[in-house]
Amino acid sequence: MALQVPPSTARTQALAFSLDRWAAQDLEAVIAWTKQSNEPPAKELGLLTAAEAWARIDPPGALAWIASWESDPAAVAVQETAVARAAAAGGEQSSPRPGGRSR
């Protein structure tokens, strides 16, 4: 995966692409991976990707999840960006909710 490549723009782009595709297939897995990640740039990108993907299917749920990030310093660092992206993505409709439940 992209985490084995030294930090660079190409690595960030590869990780963003991978997370985006993964979130479209299994949002809960992306959230779980992000929670356990110890690398701040990867964790931040995972949080942003998950928030955006979630907002496409459940904007209020995504915003509530983002608001719960208060205890995680990496999450707080990207909270404002996540809210903006989630709000922008909220106009789009996509796949089922996390847990496989359709809207």
C-alpha positions in Angstrom: 0.0 0.0 0.0 1.0 3.6 -0.3 2.2 3.8 3.3 5.3 1.8 2.3 6.4 4.6 0.0 8.6 7.4 1.4 6.6 10.6 2.1 6.0 12.6 -1.1 3.2 14.1 -3.1 3.0 10.9 -5.2 2.5 8.9 -2.0 -0.2 11.3 -0.7 -2.0 11.0 -4.1 -1.8 7.2 -4.1 -3.1 7.0 -0.6 -5.9 9.5 -1.3 -6.9 7.5 -4.4 -6.8 4.2 -2.5 -8.8 5.5 0.5 -11.4 7.0 -1.8 -11.9 3.8 -3.7 -11.9 1.8 -0.4 -14.5 4.1 1.2 -16.8 3.7 -1.7 -16.7 -0.1 -1.1 -16.4 -0.3 2.7 -16.7 2.9 4.6 -16.6 1.2 8.0 -13.2 -0.4 7.2 -11.7 2.9 6.3 -13.0 4.4 9.5 -11.5 1.5 11.5 -8.2 1.7 9.7 -8.1 5.5 10.2 -8.8 5.1 14.0 -5.8 2.8 14.4 -3.4 4.7 12.2 -0.4 6.2 14.1 0.8 8.3 11.2 -0.7 11.8 11.4 -0.7 12.6 7.6 -2.3 9.2 6.8 -4.8 9.5 9.7 -5.8 13.0 8.6 -6.3 11.9 5.0 -8.3 8.9 6.2 -10.6 11.1 8.3 -11.2 13.6 5.5 -11.9 10.8 3.0 -14.3 9.0 5.4 -16.1 12.2 6.3 -16.6 13.1 2.7 -17.7 9.6 1.7 -20.1 9.4 4.7 -21.5 12.9 3.9 -22.5 11.7 0.4 -24.9 9.2 2.0 -25.8 10.8 5.4 -24.8 14.4 5.8 -26.2 14.8 9.4 -24.5 11.6 10.4 -21.2 12.6 9.0 -21.3 16.0 10.7 -22.2 14.4 14.0 -19.2 12.0 13.6 -16.9 14.9 12.8 -18.1 16.7 15.9 -17.1 13.6 18.0 -13.5 14.0 17.1 -12.6 16.3 20.1 -10.4 13.7 21.8 -8.1 13.0 18.9 -5.5 15.7 18.1 -5.0 14.6 14.5 -8.7 14.7 14.0 -9.1 18.1 15.5 -6.4 19.4 13.2 -8.6 18.6 10.2 -12.0 19.1 11.7 -12.8 22.4 10.0 -11.7 21.1 6.6 -13.8 17.9 7.1 -16.9 19.9 7.9 -16.4 22.0 4.8 -15.9 18.9 2.6 -18.7 17.0 4.2 -21.1 20.0 3.6 -20.0 20.1 0.0 -20.3 16.4 -0.5 -23.7 16.3 1.2 -25.5 17.3 -2.0 -24.4 14.1 -3.7 -26.1 10.7 -3.2 -24.1 7.5 -3.3 -24.0 4.0 -1.9 -25.4 2.4 1.3 -24.7 3.8 4.8 -21.9 2.3 6.9 -23.0 -1.1 8.1 -24.7 -1.9 4.7 -28.0 -0.1 5.5 -29.5 1.9 2.6 -30.8 5.3 3.1 
